[in-house]
Amino acid sequence: MSKYDLLWEKIDLLFKQAGKEQLTLKFEEIENLCGKTIDHSFLTYKKDLQKLGYTVKKISLKEKTIIFERI
């Protein structure tokens, strides 16, 4: 079980609800969704998201956002 499994489930749900190809979330929104602070381990775990058909397109430390994209 991944540290971010709950986040991946919620991202999958958000994509299904929005019907979009791309989703931008702020760090704060992500932390509220999964109850965890985004840290360096996110870079390791982000590849788990590909199993659901999504990828992390861009991480902006300046804007504190992450862009997720449907594969």
LINZIVEN-V384185 format. One line per field, one symbol per residue. ss: DSSP state (h for helix, s for strand, l for the rest). A space follows every 50 residues. Layout:
ss=???
This chain:
ss=llllhhhhhhhhhhhhhhlllssssshhhhhhhhllllllhhhhhhhhhh hhlsssssssllllssssssl
